[in-house]
């Protein structure tokens, strides 16, 4: 059952890019669903007053092609409160407390860099509002295992673990939820997902665009920290983790934690890094930067269910398309009774994660004619484009209700850092690759014998 709803939502960093691009449109969705009907307090240091803050929120809705004069938008804007102040000043938190009202249960959303988490948490506690509160924090959860643990210790000085909601927006993507549904709502799929039937698993996260105006951020981060340690390992866990015990999804995070903990830490031999040509010309990027814009890795799980099944993941920018897919390749039949050797096909189960939602099962049929010739057939379920609920609508709504299964848990975060820690920095050389390609050719050496990368098709339309 959902926990008690909160009495107010407080957003630190409410004039930043995340609020502009995601938060305000999500709040409108929450109003439309009848979830949001209490004060929303924005806290920032911009020199603004309430009307300017509401104007900023209205402009955000227009940017997201939403009507700021519609009924839900109008109500959302009316719920907004604003506190302008320095996050290092206790008076800011006292003003925040007054704006939030007398309710005892508050949800605090930290839309700020992680180095501010400790001071904000202290300010909330000093204002007497930490008791009974919930806290949403944005990734990255540290820069490596040591910093992640330090960040966690800082938050735990003021909030218990079950009050902390760690945001990874990919966990709220409709296509990722579709992976869960496809696995556990169909009796014919789940029994096949194990070492007996699966030969290999691939994930490709391809982005056709470059780092654009995020050069300074990206040159401190790189693809491993930006998308592999969090997004890709969470998606992998969604595909491979055991079904949750009990009723519903309340124990789903336990299953994912066990799967991530079973993955062997990476080594330089099982890692390939790349950097697209022209990356050094991006504003904010060091001229001699060795930060990766592409990474490919090979993992294995030491669990009973998945032992010996190779898992390869690649993620990169300026690639041939923008698309993310999971490909589960099944073993060939044990006997070639039709004399087809070498067998030209695999049975595959593919989950399209981005930008569309789709599940595809690839089978072999007989090509019409006198000979035994295979013909590949694909069975696809695809959701209509544009029908997905916004991920931040899901996430904020879940935190308001106290539902935790869509959020990352610290033990899983730390297990993921343990996997990638050995390859951070310059532990692995970086290879150049041309724009519009599938990354450096060196990534092919990570593939299992006789295997090839599955290149996702371009988005429909």
C-alpha positions, -999 to +999 in steps of 0.1 A: +000+000+000+011+036-007+024+056+022+006+088+033+008+116+009+030+146+017+018+180+027+041+201+005+067+197-022+099+218-019+122+221-049+158+233-043+173+246-076+138+254-089+151+279-115+175+254-131+174+235-164+159+203-149+129+223-136+125+241-169+128+209-190+111+183-169+097+194-135+071+219-143+055+199-171+055+169-148+037+189-121+009+197-146+005+160-152+002+153-115-025+180-112-044+164-141-043+130-123-055+145-091-022+138-073-010+174-067-031+198-046-007+212-020+019+239-020+050+236-043+078+257-029+107+267-052+139+277-035+168+293-055+190+324-056+179+343-086+168+377-073+132+369-083+099+372-066+069+349-069+055+364-101+088+360-119+090+324-107+055+317-120+064+334-153+094+311-155+072+281-149+047+292-176+076+297-201+087+262-193+053+248-202+053+267-235+088+253-242+073+219-237+044+226-260+019+228-232-008+255-227+000+275-196-036+288-195-052+254-194-071+243-162-043+220-149-015+244-157-034+273-141-039+253-109-003+242-109+009+278-112-014+288-084+002+262-061+037+277-066+054+295-038+089+310-040+118+316-016+148+335-029+179+330-008+214+317-003+215+280+004+243+286+029+221+309+050+198+293+077+173+321+071+166+306+037+155+274+053+133+291+079+116+310+050+112+278+032+096+262+062+071+291+065+062+289+028+056+251+030+030+255+058+024+236+090+021+201+075+044+176+090+052+155+059+073+172+032+090+160+001+123+178-007+136+175-042+173+184-046+177+196-082+212+208-074+248+195-077+257+168-052+282+189-033+252+210-020+233+180-006+250+182+028+244+219+034+208+216+022+201+186+045+216+205+074+195+235+067+163+214+065+172+198+099+180+232+114+146+245+104+130+215+121+116+199+090+137+167+086+115+145+107+090+125+086+104+141+054+113+124+021+142+134-001+146+130-039+181+134-051+194+134-087+222+113-101+251+111-103+253+095-069+290+102-065+319+100-090+332+067-078+326+042-050+344+062-023+326+095-031+292+076-034+297+062+001+307+096+014+276+112-001+254+085+013+269+090+048+262+128+045+225+122+037+222+096+064+232+121+091+198+137+086+175+112+068+171+074+071+176+052+041+139+046+035+133+084+032+159+088+004+146+085-032+175+083-057+164+094-091+174+076-123+149+088-148+154+057-170+137+036-143+105+056-150+106+053-188+076+036-202+097+012-224+117+001-193+084-007-175+074-026-207+104-049-202+091-057-167+056-063-180+068-084-209+088-106-186+063-111-158+029-109-175+037-136-200+043-172-189+061-181-222+090-155-218+103-157-183+112-195-184+135-188-213+156-162-197+185-182-182+218-198-191+200-229-205+185-210-234+203-177-237+236-175-256+243-138-251+228-104-241+235-071-258+226-035-250+233-007-273+226+029-263+234+050-294+230+088-296+234+105-330+241+139-314+273+152-298+279+167-263+268+201-277+270+229-250+277+204-222+315+202-229+326+213-194+302+188-177+310+160-200+347+164-199+345+158-161+322+128-165+325+107-196+302+079-209+310+054-181+299+077-153+272+094-174+252+064-186+268+030-179+272+030-141+235+040-138+212+038-168+227+008-185+233-014-154+197-006-143+183-016-176+204-048-175+191-056-141+156-051-153+162-077-180+182-103-159+170-100-123+149-128-107+112-121-103+104-102-071+092-122-042+057-116-026+029-096-041+035-066-064+068-048-069+077-039-034+106-063-034+118-057-069+148-036-057+160-066-037+160-087-069+179-060-088+204-056-061+213-093-061+218-092-099+241-062-099+261-076-070+265-108-090+283-090-119+320-094-120+340-061-118+353-048-152+389-051-163+408-031-190+408-063-211+370-063-211+366-026-218+370-005-250+368+033-248+364+057-278+362+094-285+345+109-315+366+129-340+362+166-333+355+162-295+385+184-287+369+213-306+339+214-282+339+245-259+348+234-224+368+203-234+405+202-227+427+201-258+444+169-246+413+153-231+412+115-230+376+114-217+355+087-235+324+096-255+320+059-263+324+028-242+319-009-247+321-035-219+318-072-215+302-085-182+293-118-167+272-128-138+283-154-113+247-162-104+234-198-109+208-185-134+232-166-157+267-182-152+286-183-184+263-160-204+283-131-219+267-096-216+281-068-239+270-032-236+280-003-257+270+034-254+282+064-273+276+098-289+277+108-326+267+073-336+247+062-366+212+066-350+196+076-317+182+044-303+185+021-273+178-016-276+183-048-256+189-080-276+186-114-260+201-140-283+190-176-278+210-207-284+206-227-316+186-258-316+206-288-303+203-307-337+203-294-373+177-318-387+172-297-418+209-296-428+212-258-425+247-257-410+261-232-404+228-220-390+222-185-404+200-171-377+193-167-340+161-166-322+161-132-306+140-112-281+145-075-285+133-047-262+132-013-278+139+012-250+143+045-268+128+064-286+098+040-292+084+013-271+085-021-288+091-058-281+102-081-310+105-118-312+126-132-341+118-167-353+127-188-383+101-199-408+104-219-439+109-200-471+083-211-497+098-236-521+111-271-524+142-267-504+147-264-466+156-227-466+150-205-435+132-172-436+134-148-407+100-137-393+096-110-367+066-107-343+065-071-329+044-053-304+048-016-306+032+012-286+019+043-304+045+071-304+037+100-280+015+079-257+041+076-229+036+094-196+065+117-187+091+100-166+093+128-140+055+127-137+059+090-126+089+097-103+076+127-084+042+110-081+058+078-068+078+098-042+047+117-032+030+083-025+061+068-009+065+041-036+102+032-038+105+005-065+112+030-093+141+045-074+177+034-071+188+020-037+222+027-022+234-009-021+227-012-058+244+021-065+275+010-046+275-024-064+274-006-097+304+016-088+323-016-078+318-029-113+331+002-131+357+016-106+386-005-121+382+012-155+377+048-145+401+075-156+428+064-181+429+027-171+419+019-207+432+037-238+408+058-259+404+051-296+391+077-321+360+070-342+343+089-370+309+107-365+280+087-378+296+053-371+290+026-345+321+035-326+356+022-328+362-012-344+381-023-313+347-029-296+343-060-318+368-079-298+345-080-268+319-100-287+314-137-281+327-161-308+307-159-341+286-131-327+280-096-342+266-064-328+230-058-333+226-023-348+193-007-338+172+006-367+165+043-370+135+057-352+102+052-371+091+082-391 
